[in-house]
C-alpha cells in the first residue's frame, strides 16, 4: 500500500507564507500526477493545484500568482509554497497522488490525512 503524509500546516497572519510538504511511501512503482486540495468548514473539498511527473502545473484561479506547487521525484514528495495568504485560504489541505504500485497494472488515487492551515486577519 501507499501512505501520503503531509506536514507544514499551522497558523499564520494574513499576508504571511507557509510551505506544505507531502511525502509518499510504500510499495511504489511510479507516481504520476500529484496535487493539493483543500476543504474549508462547511464547504466541499476543492482543487488547489496539480503537477505532473514532468513538472507541468495547473492552479485554481484563486491561488494563481500566490501559490507554487513543486515536487522532488527522487523523494516522492510534493510541496505547496503558499504566499500572500488570505483568511479565505483557511482550510484543511490534502495532498493526493496517482500511484501505480508494484505489481499493479493501473495507477489509482491516494490521499493524505490532511493538514490544517489557518490564516488570521
C-alpha positions in Angstrom: 0.0 0.0 0.0 0.9 3.7 -0.2 0.9 6.3 2.5 0.9 10.1 2.0 2.0 12.2 5.0 1.5 15.9 4.9 3.3 18.4 7.1 3.8 22.2 7.4 0.4 23.5 8.2 -0.2 25.9 11.0 -1.4 29.4 12.0 -0.2 32.4 10.1 -1.3 36.0 9.8 -2.8 37.4 6.6 0.0 38.2 4.1 2.2 35.5 5.5 3.6 32.4 4.0 3.6 28.6 4.6 5.1 25.7 2.9 3.3 22.4 2.9 5.1 19.1 2.2 3.7 15.7 1.4 5.8 12.5 1.2 4.6 9.3 -0.4 5.9 6.0 0.8 5.2 2.3 0.4 5.1 -0.1 -2.5 5.5 2.5 -5.2 6.4 1.7 -8.8 5.6 5.0 -10.3 3.9 8.3 -9.2 2.1 10.2 -11.9 0.2 13.4 -11.0 0.5 14.8 -7.5 -1.6 17.6 -6.2 -3.3 19.5 -3.4 -7.0 20.0 -2.5 -8.5 21.9 0.4 -11.7 21.8 2.4 -12.9 24.8 4.4 -15.5 24.4 7.2 -19.0 23.8 5.7 -17.7 23.7 2.1 -16.9 20.9 -0.3 -13.3 19.8 -1.0 -11.9 21.9 -3.9 -8.9 21.6 -6.2 -5.9 23.8 -5.5 -3.0 22.7 -7.7 -1.6 19.8 -9.5 1.8 18.8 -11.0 2.6 16.1 -13.5 5.7 13.8 -13.2 7.2 16.0 -15.9 6.7 19.2 -14.0 3.7 20.7 -15.7 1.4 22.6 -13.3 -2.1 23.9 -13.0 -3.8 26.0 -10.4 -7.2 27.1 -9.4 -7.8 30.8 -10.2 -8.0 32.0 -6.6 -4.4 30.9 -5.9 -2.6 31.8 -9.1 0.3 34.1 -8.5 0.3 33.3 -4.8 0.8 29.5 -4.5 3.5 27.4 -6.2 3.4 23.6 -6.5 6.6 21.7 -7.0 7.9 18.1 -6.5 11.0 16.1 -5.9 10.6 12.9 -7.8 13.6 11.3 -6.1 12.0 11.8 -2.7 8.4 11.1 -3.9 7.5 14.4 -2.3 5.2 17.3 -3.4 5.3 20.8 -2.0 3.0 23.7 -1.9 4.5 27.1 -1.3 1.8 29.5 -0.2 2.4 33.2 -0.1 0.3 36.3 0.4 -2.1 34.2 2.4 -5.6 35.4 3.0 -8.2 34.4 5.6 -10.2 32.7 2.9 -7.3 30.3 2.4 -8.1 28.8 5.8 -8.9 25.1 5.3 -7.6 21.6 5.8 -5.2 20.9 2.9 -5.0 17.4 1.5 -2.4 16.0 -0.9 -3.2 13.5 -3.5 -1.1 11.3 -5.8 -1.9 9.0 -8.6 0.3 6.0 -7.9 1.0 2.7 -9.6 2.1 0.2 -7.0 4.4 -2.7 -7.5 2.6 -5.5 -9.4 -0.3 -3.3 -10.4 -1.5 -2.7 -13.9 -3.0 0.6 -13.3 -2.5 3.7 -11.1 -5.0 4.8 -8.5 -5.5 7.8 -6.4 -4.2 8.0 -2.8 -4.9 10.8 -0.3 -3.2 12.1 2.8 -4.8 12.7 6.1 -4.8 16.5 5.8 -3.1 19.4 7.5 -4.8 22.4 8.9 -3.9 25.9 7.6 -5.4 28.8 9.5 -4.9 32.4 8.3 -5.9 35.1 10.8 -6.9 38.6 9.7 
